[in-house]
Amino acid sequence: MTDYYCHECAVAIGMVIPINAETLSLTGTSYQLDKYLKHTMPVSGTGKVSIFDDPDYEKIKDYAVTVALSGAVEVDSKGRTNLIWYAGEKVGVTYRDDAYYALADSVKVVFHDDQYKIHTFPVESQIGEVRKCKQCGKVTPI
């Protein structure tokens, strides 16, 4: 089961760790560089992958900071804490098995608390699904 928290509650209960824009690196390790390239370059093959429309490093870095400042929190079924921000505009596309799958209008940051693994990628919002904050009950826009 996946739980969601609004930004305010996530900050209040210590789930969101601020991201320092000056020290943040999204390509500082080979793991991060692989993830950056995966989500900025067109792909081919099987599986699902999302690609940012604009591969500009600074723009993607700014997304990571923005997500930490105003995004909601998703705690997935494996207990991983992810940050998600609804951008309100197209930020990329998702491909599945070499075919266009969906427009991506949100940004997800994973491993936000690990400076060696933190990375970000575009995701599609789940239109029609109402997700409420587990703490306060407010609807989260993700």
TISE-831339 format. One line per field, with one value per residue (C-alpha): residue number from 0; residue in three letters; x, y, z. Coordinates in pm, whole numbers, plus 32768, in hexadecimal, padded with zeros to 4 digits. Layout:
TISE-831339
pos = [NUM  ...]
code = [ALA  ...]
xx = [X  ...]
yy = [Y  ...]
zz = [Z  ...]
end
This chain:
TISE-831339
pos = [0  1  2  3  4  5  6  7  8  9  10  11  12  13  14  15  16  17  18  19  20  21  22  23  24  25  26  27  28  29  30  31  32  33  34  35  36  37  38  39  40  41  42  43  44  45  46  47  48  49  50  51  52  53  54  55  56  57  58  59  60  61  62  63  64  65  66  67  68  69  70  71  72  73  74  75  76  77  78  79  80  81  82  83  84  85  86  87  88  89  90  91  92  93  94  95  96  97  98  99  100  101  102  103  104  105  106  107  108  109  110  111  112  113  114  115  116  117  118  119  120  121  122  123  124  125  126  127  128  129  130  131  132  133  134  135  136  137  138  139  140  141]
code = [MET  THR  ASP  TYR  TYR  CYS  HIS  GLU  CYS  ALA  VAL  ALA  ILE  GLY  MET  VAL  ILE  PRO  ILE  ASN  ALA  GLU  THR  LEU  SER  LEU  THR  GLY  THR  SER  TYR  GLN  LEU  ASP  LYS  TYR  LEU  LYS  HIS  THR  MET  PRO  VAL  SER  GLY  THR  GLY  LYS  VAL  SER  ILE  PHE  ASP  ASP  PRO  ASP  TYR  GLU  LYS  ILE  LYS  ASP  TYR  ALA  VAL  THR  VAL  ALA  LEU  SER  GLY  ALA  VAL  GLU  VAL  ASP  SER  LYS  GLY  ARG  THR  ASN  LEU  ILE  TRP  TYR  ALA  GLY  GLU  LYS  VAL  GLY  VAL  THR  TYR  ARG  ASP  ASP  ALA  TYR  TYR  ALA  LEU  ALA  ASP  SER  VAL  LYS  VAL  VAL  PHE  HIS  ASP  ASP  GLN  TYR  LYS  ILE  HIS  THR  PHE  PRO  VAL  GLU  SER  GLN  ILE  GLY  GLU  VAL  ARG  LYS  CYS  LYS  GLN  CYS  GLY  LYS  VAL  THR  PRO  ILE]
xx = [8000  8077  803F  8041  8087  8051  8187  8128  80F0  8225  82FD  8259  829E  83FF  83CF  845E  85CD  8625  86FB  881B  8825  8991  8A12  891A  89AE  88D9  8A04  8B0B  8B13  8B09  89B4  892D  89CA  8928  87D4  8803  8856  8738  863B  86C7  8717  8625  861F  85CA  857E  8486  83FD  8383  8458  840C  84D3  84E5  8486  85AD  86F4  8787  883A  87EE  867B  8669  872F  8635  851A  85BB  85D0  846A  83E5  8489  83FD  8296  8259  8190  821F  81DB  823B  822C  81DE  8352  836A  842A  83E8  83C9  837F  8288  8228  810D  81A4  805D  8105  81AC  830C  834B  82BE  82B0  82FE  82A5  8337  83B0  8262  81E0  8115  80B5  8106  81C9  814D  81EB  8349  83B9  84F2  856C  867A  8650  870C  8839  892E  89C8  8884  8792  86FD  85C7  84EB  83A2  8265  80FD  7FFE  7EE8  7DBA  7C79  7D1B  7CE0  7E02  7DE3  7EE9  7EFF  7F3B  7E38  7D56  7D99  7D96  7EF6  7F20  7FEA]
yy = [8000  815E  827F  83F0  8524  8692  876B  8817  86D3  862E  8751  8758  85E6  85F5  8534  8644  8696  87E7  87D7  88CC  894C  89B6  885E  8784  86AE  85D3  8545  8529  83AD  82B3  8242  83A6  83E4  82A5  831A  8479  83EE  82F3  840A  8509  843D  838F  821A  80DD  7F86  7EE7  7F65  80B5  81EF  8361  8471  85E4  86CA  87AA  86FD  883E  87D7  8918  8901  8799  87FA  8915  8817  874D  887F  88E9  878D  8796  88F1  88B3  874D  8641  84FE  839E  8279  8148  7FDF  7F9E  80BE  81A3  8316  83D1  853F  859A  86ED  872F  8822  887D  886C  876C  8722  85E7  84A9  833E  8223  80B6  7FAC  80AA  815D  82A4  8259  839C  850B  854C  8679  8633  8604  84F7  8502  83B8  8382  84F0  84AE  8405  84F3  83D5  8347  846C  848E  8512  84B3  851B  8457  846A  84D9  83E8  84AB  8430  839E  8461  843E  84C9  851C  8402  8500  8615  858E  86AB  864B  8638  869F  856F]
zz = [8000  7FAF  809F  8046  8116  80BF  80C9  820E  82CF  8239  82AD  8405  8444  83B6  8271  818F  81A6  8109  7FD1  7FBD  7E56  7E78  7EDA  7E1D  7D0B  7C2D  7B72  7C84  7C89  7B6E  7BF0  7BDA  7A86  7A02  7A86  79F8  78A0  78B4  78F0  77FA  76C3  75D5  760B  7558  75DC  76C6  780C  7885  7898  78B4  7805  785A  7738  7785  77E6  7879  79B9  7A78  7A26  7AA2  7BD9  7C15  7BFE  7D17  7DF7  7DA3  7DF0  7F48  7F8D  7F26  7EBC  7F65  7FF2  7F7F  805C  7F7E  7FD9  8016  810D  8022  804A  7F00  7EC1  7DAF  7D22  7C30  7B33  7A8A  7937  7859  78D6  780E  777E  77E5  76F8  771F  763B  7539  7520  75AC  76E4  7799  77C9  7906  79CA  7B1B  7BA3  7C96  7D6D  7DFA  7EFF  7F62  80A4  8002  7F5C  7E94  7E08  7DF3  7C99  7BF1  7ACD  7A2D  7A79  7A0B  7B0D  7B57  7ADE  7B79  7CAF  7DEE  7EDB  8038  8139  8234  8349  830F  81FB  8107  7F96  7F06  7D98  7D2A]
end
